[in-house]
Amino acid sequence: MAHLTINERTAENVTILDLDGKITIGDGSVQLREAVRKLLEQGHKNLLIDLGKVDYVDSSGIGELVSCYTTTKNQGGQLKLLNLTKKIQDLLSITKLLTVFETFESESEALASYGG
Amino acid sequence: MTETIELTISSKFDLIEIVSSVTKGATERTGFDEDTANWIELAVRESVINAIKHGNREDPAKRVDIAYTFDETELTIVVRDRGRGFDPARIADPLDPENILNPNGRGIFYMRSFMDEVEFSRHADGGTIVRMTKRRTELNGNG
């Protein structure tokens, strides 16, 4: 059974990935990496990851978010985070990653941040 | 009264969920609040991932031992792998600006952040031993 479900949808010029489940070593991390890689290959450079339904993340999951961020940025895109749970916020905060990621609590504000 | 639980797993990542279930049971019996229990579970998880990945090099034939000792005041978890060991002093600081965007290297940092004590040692028969303790600080007025 997959530990992470990823649904993709498009709003304006942004591809939103609604994540549901766990981003942990093995399944979740690999699935997220593959989804982002495929989107970048298809030319979708503005990515927004909704973490609201992610109930568990470990250091591998945090590492995967960092990796996706770097890959997207290196290809001229932007990867931002939406709806961080308290746990994810804590894990990003203590490793100073909140200074790296742009994070949002509102989808409309997140979408507006990408510009035209 | 002190209680103990011991389990041994093959070096397979999908067995970590079973370890997490046991960790939950141990934190519950010690009496930790839900938040603290979650962070302890994460620390144990990170330790077991390291044992499988870096210690046993994902060789499923090599075992990881996890032992819990607890009473109503504190919980100690000892994780042992069968690897060649490492020098914890040589682990890069994940907060160093040049490491911030490194996808790896946060596991031990999280373990040290969420537990009161984390010690690394070598087992006489080989392998690394990680010993982690979390105390119920609300019992002695420290938090």
Chai-1 contact restraints between the chains, C-beta under 6 A:
chainA,res_idxA,chainB,res_idxB,connection_type,confidence,min_distance_angstrom,max_distance_angstrom,comment,restraint_id
A,I25,B,F13,contact,1.0,0.0,6.0,A-B,restraint_1
A,I25,B,I49,contact,1.0,0.0,6.0,A-B,restraint_2
A,G26,B,F13,contact,1.0,0.0,6.0,A-B,restraint_3
A,D58,B,R45,contact,1.0,0.0,6.0,A-B,restraint_4
A,S59,B,E46,contact,1.0,0.0,6.0,A-B,restraint_5
A,S59,B,R106,contact,1.0,0.0,6.0,A-B,restraint_6
A,S59,B,G107,contact,1.0,0.0,6.0,A-B,restraint_7
A,S59,B,Y110,contact,1.0,0.0,6.0,A-B,restraint_8
A,G63,B,P103,contact,1.0,0.0,6.0,A-B,restraint_9
A,G63,B,N104,contact,1.0,0.0,6.0,A-B,restraint_10
A,V66,B,L101,contact,1.0,0.0,6.0,A-B,restraint_11
A,V66,B,P103,contact,1.0,0.0,6.0,A-B,restraint_12
A,S67,B,P103,contact,1.0,0.0,6.0,A-B,restraint_13
A,T70,B,L101,contact,1.0,0.0,6.0,A-B,restraint_14
A,I94,B,S113,contact,1.0,0.0,6.0,A-B,restraint_15
A,T95,B,P94,contact,1.0,0.0,6.0,A-B,restraint_16
A,T95,B,R106,contact,1.0,0.0,6.0,A-B,restraint_17
A,K96,B,L95,contact,1.0,0.0,6.0,A-B,restraint_18
A,K96,B,I100,contact,1.0,0.0,6.0,A-B,restraint_19
